[in-house]
Amino acid sequence: MELNIDKIIIHELVKQAESGEVELYLSEKLMPIDNQTEDLIQTLNDTFLSQNDLMHGSLSTPEDALFPGYLQELSENQFSKDAFVNFSTNTMRSLQETLQGVIGAKGGYLVFAEYEHFENKLLGIFLVRDREGIIFRKDQENQSFKLHTIMHLDTERLAMACRITLDKFQQNSGRFVDLIKFAKSQREISEYFTNWIGLDQPQTSKSITQTFMHVVDKLPLPIDEDTGQPMEEEQFHNQVMAYAVESPQKTIELDKFDEHFYGKEPVVQNYLEENHIEMDNEFRVDKGTMKKHYTYRASAEGISVSFSKNDYTSGKVSLKGDNLVIDCPQLIEKVMDMLENDGTW
């Protein structure tokens, strides 16, 4: 298993959406680590890989929010088992205060886990709720089946999930907090959780990826190893897309990107410094944003058109006055074939 759990504890936040009252059920001991807890944390952690757009940020100072102060205490106590229990209960009590009197927010089970994933030491906090389901049970007497209603944990639709890279937290390096982006319909309620954690300088994967793609547009074209000449622009774009798709954990590390395309020369880093652009060395990629960056799509009055950025820069697609001109004989042939087969001509 690529994930190794060190500690896990679960508390319950008892709250109904229509009520402002908040109660806690606090565990006093860590849970044993077995196959079930391993499967649970694996499933919860995988939600960060399945989400396309996350919130990324750092933490406020302990003077501005309780959570960062409790996390600092945990770090100072070397992440001991007792310190981990205290950290989880203290942060639960601060969450209780945050949600007291808030109408609309619901409770659930708060799963706190310290674990290692691909050599990254992580702290995960997941708000999981019950979900009603139906199962089949054999009716031996009538040789048939009956339906039974059960309650189970809804691990597919988490109410809130936060993941902190602990090494970066201790070094105060970049945006070390990942937060599952809230649904628009629950924006105000979800902000209580981001305030509880003390998320600072938040950015989405989408906005970070957009910044990166605009930087890539300004970079010199790398040398093609086969020809010894600068790559064609479209070739470079395709290779950037391929590099992102193949990147582990949907992340790009700028120093490794430089090494891959430019060898020992820190081209990206130099450009960022010269143009005073702040970017973390490692960031989560929103691949949908990358694809849209290189593809133009538009539709109006039932007519749709799609073309690449290279199609436009090469003149294959152009604007002449109020007219859109597409210089593509193969496309004309296909349109003519369709019209002829349809009997229009």
Secondary structure as UniProt FT lines:
FT   STRAND          3..14
FT   TURN            17..18
FT   STRAND          23..25
FT   HELIX           35..50
FT   STRAND          54..59
FT   TURN            62..64
FT   HELIX           66..76
FT   TURN            77..79
FT   HELIX           81..99
FT   TURN            100..101
FT   STRAND          108..117
FT   TURN            118..119
FT   STRAND          120..139
FT   TURN            140..143
FT   STRAND          144..154
FT   STRAND          160..165
FT   HELIX           166..171
FT   STRAND          177..180
FT   HELIX           184..186
FT   HELIX           187..197
FT   STRAND          199..204
FT   HELIX           205..218
FT   TURN            225..227
FT   HELIX           233..246
FT   HELIX           248..250
FT   STRAND          251..253
FT   HELIX           254..262
FT   TURN            263..264
FT   HELIX           267..274
FT   TURN            275..276
FT   STRAND          282..284
FT   HELIX           287..294
FT   STRAND          295..300
FT   TURN            301..302
FT   STRAND          303..308
FT   HELIX           309..313
FT   TURN            314..315
FT   STRAND          317..320
FT   TURN            321..322
FT   STRAND          323..326
FT   HELIX           329..341
FT   TURN            342..343
//
